[in-house]
Amino acid sequence: MKIRREQMQAINDERVLAKMQELLCEHGPPSASELDSRELRAKIQRGMRGAGSHGISELYDVYRFVEWQLRLGEGFGESNAWAAEILAFEAFDGTEKMNRIDYHAQHVLGLVAEG
């Protein structure tokens, strides 16, 4: 039996989704564990796409993006000028973007990341 590249990608995506869901329920914002499983998975998928659209591709960085999305609301990167500025800055790679979002959210806004 031969597994096609698309099938392998789907298997990997499912594993990533499951792990991200588990971590968010255990260590993420309370809102993550309050959502039903399907709704949380849908939010994670939208967050993964959002992260990718901003050049954020490392798994840990994607997790952080999804976590802030759950805390600040979907579309936080567009609806908050400070986040939009960071995410639009092309000289930053995904990790630097997320480091700066973490810093601003924690040290300027006073929010705490639990993940």
KERO-681110 format. One record per residue (C-alpha): x, y, z negated. Coordinates in steps of 0.02 Angstrom, whole numbers, padded with zeros to 5 digits, always signed. Example, Ala and Ser with C-alpha at 12.3 -4.5 7.8 and 13.67 -1.06 7.14 Angstrom:
! KERO-681110
+00615-00225-00390
+00684-00053-00357
END
This chain:
! KERO-681110
+00000+00000+00000
+00068+00168+00051
+00019+00329-00037
+00009+00481+00075
+00086+00647+00022
-00088+00723+00000
-00140+00579-00114
+00017+00598-00218
-00013+00785-00233
-00192+00753-00291
-00129+00629-00422
+00001+00754-00483
-00126+00895-00486
-00244+00788-00590
-00105+00749-00714
-00060+00932-00728
-00242+00980-00755
-00264+00848-00889
-00105+00897-00981
-00144+01083-00971
-00319+01051-01037
-00250+00950-01182
-00120+01083-01227
-00243+01226-01215
-00367+01137-01328
-00231+01099-01456
-00126+01257-01449
-00219+01386-01346
-00349+01515-01391
-00504+01455-01484
-00608+01488-01328
-00521+01342-01241
-00586+01211-01361
-00759+01292-01364
-00784+01263-01177
-00850+01099-01113
-00723+00994-01020
-00785+01034-00844
-00793+01220-00875
-00618+01224-00949
-00549+01124-00802
-00630+01245-00681
-00552+01393-00772
-00383+01307-00770
-00397+01275-00583
-00443+01457-00550
-00299+01511-00661
-00178+01398-00568
-00233+01475-00403
-00219+01650-00478
-00044+01615-00541
+00008+01549-00372
-00058+01704-00286
+00062+01806-00392
+00213+01697-00357
+00204+01606-00523
+00242+01423-00492
+00343+01348-00636
+00228+01240-00741
+00263+01329-00906
+00234+01498-00824
+00071+01439-00748
+00018+01377-00920
+00056+01549-00994
-00042+01634-00854
-00193+01522-00886
-00180+01551-01074
-00182+01741-01053
-00324+01724-00930
-00423+01634-01065
-00379+01768-01192
-00400+01923-01084
-00528+01862-00958
-00520+01799-00781
-00446+01928-00667
-00345+02005-00810
-00206+02038-00685
-00318+02150-00582
-00425+02229-00718
-00280+02283-00831
-00165+02411-00750
-00014+02355-00853
-00035+02173-00796
-00070+02222-00616
+00090+02322-00611
+00194+02178-00679
+00114+02048-00564
+00135+02158-00409
+00320+02190-00438
+00401+02080-00305
+00577+02091-00379
+00519+01986-00528
+00507+01799-00511
+00363+01707-00595
+00456+01679-00758
+00504+01863-00774
+00325+01915-00737
+00259+01802-00874
+00395+01856-00996
+00342+02036-00969
+00158+01995-00986
+00195+01900-01147
+00296+02046-01213
+00165+02178-01172
+00019+02075-01237
+00109+02032-01398
+00207+02189-01438
+00101+02326-01361
-00074+02252-01377
-00036+02154-01536
-00105+01990-01469
-00030+01824-01520
+00005+01683-01398
-00017+01515-01480
+00041+01402-01338
END
